[in-house]
Amino acid sequence: MSVVLLLVMALMVTLYTGRVKSLQYKTLLNEQNYIMAFAAAEAGLMKALGRLSEDPEWDASQLNETLPGNLSYSVTGTRSQIDRQSATFTVVDLESLGTSADGLAQAIIRESALLYLILANQPDAPLIVAGGLAVSGNFEVAANANGGGTGVPLSIWTDQTVDMNAGSGTTCGLQEFYDGNCSAKPYSEKGVKSPDILDNDPGLPNDLMEYLFNVPQSEWSHLRADADQRLVDCSTLSAGSVGLIWVDGQCTLNAGNVVGSADAPVILIVSDGDISMKGGARVFGILFSFRKSETLADFEIDMTGNAVVVGAVVSNHPVGHANGSYKAVYGADVLQSIEQHQAFKRIGRIPGSWRDY
């Protein structure tokens, strides 16, 4: 009798142990399935963010894919507009549904992304200089017709005095420039400084990098990392160049070299280097001569032989003290192209928007 009782007890213990092990196995399987489904959902979310980075105009419609191991994800998204001060931004809300290989587990992840422009503010004048503009050389600047307000032209904006009694600087309207009458019908010329030159202005931003890109110059490396191209000179630039281009060092554009176009312009940042544009060289977009805070050397911009920037020239350091020559033409259509071209759009993940379910 005792033997039978022991056998029954052993059987009950075995059955109980088997049941516990079975439950543990199912729990482990469920956890494993959820982890795999979660991983698939994460993969889908990253794929959607990557798709937006490559194609900011993507409508965030459904994105489906089966991964190795028969995992799968399905991503949907919605776009909305939000207004902040004077700017309108696009927010893309993404939801990624991941499914395990056996289809028994699912995980949902949500995150929002912000679509923004690299250029935070359009330049108000075709020539903006911090630290002073010496007029010992030559310059010809075609004004922004509404840079100082509706119907108020603005050619040069600086925080120091522009002395029009030296050199042979001339400013004029766009029509006069394109008609070849800039010198004949100037706003300002040698000995005459008109209100289109806004100098000694305490309202000039202390940080022109932050003014243009909403990135403090102390954090210039972040903007450099965001560039479409990072170069050591300008020798490879051409009419097919587009987007944000960062050059470390000297930038020389030879005669006839055209960089960018009116429909597909560039933002060309030359860091700690001289800029030389020779006969007929042309840049469509924004040319920014950037000197780092820790740099003590002086750099110059020199445009000779009808070289011209159509858009705007910006310098965060004094120029003109080495007889540099400038020709800048305010290009409203070119600056508008920067706002519209997808090469200048970026995607940022909104902090605090990530959720899992």
QUIWOHU-V822267 format. One line per field, one symbol per residue. ss: DSSP state (h for helix, s for strand, l for the rest). phi: phi as a letter, one per 20 degrees, with the letter a starting at -180 (. if undefined). psi: psi as a letter, one per 20 degrees, with the letter a starting at -180 (. if undefined). Layout:
BEGIN
ss=???
phi=???
psi=???
END
This chain:
BEGIN
ss=lhhhhhhhhhhhhhhhhhhhhhhhhhhhhhhhhhhhhhhhhhhhhhhhhhhhhhllllllllsssslllllsssssssssssssllsssssssssssssllllllsssssssssssslllllllllssslllslllllsssslslllllllllslssslllllllllllssslhhhhhlllllllllssllsllllsslllllllllhhhhhhlllhhhhhhhhhlllssslllllllllllssssssllsssllllssllllllsssssslllsssllllsssssssssllllllllllsssllllsssssssslllsllllllssssslhhhhhhhhhlhhhssssslllllssl
phi=.fffffffffffffffffffffffffffffffffgfffffffffffffffffffcfegemfgccadegnmfbbcdcbcdbdcdcleddddddedcdddcffemecccdccbdcdecegefcffecfcccenocedfedbccefffcfepgmdfcdccbecfdeeecmbfbcaefffffemdffeceecbgncdeffeddlefefgfcffffedmcgffdgfffffeffcccdadfefbfefbnecddeofcddfgnfddmbfececdddddlafdcddhnfbcdpdddeddfgeedfeccdcdclmfbddqadccebfcnfdmfdcbccfdffffffffefffddcdcffgnefbcc
psi=ghggghggghggggggghgghggggggggggggggggghgggggghgghhghhhniipjkrpoqqprqjjqqqppqqqqqpqpodjqpqppooqppoqprhijiqqqppqqqqporqgohpppiqiopppiqopkhbqqoppqohkhjrpjoqpgporjrpoojirblqpqrrgghghijkghhmqgqapiooriionrkoiipphohghggikoqhikhhghghiqhqoriajhiqahiqqappppobqoporpippparhhmaqooooplqqpoproiqppobpoooppqhipiqqqqpooqljqqpoeqpppjrqriikkqqqopppnhhghhhhhhpihjqqpppopiipqq.
END
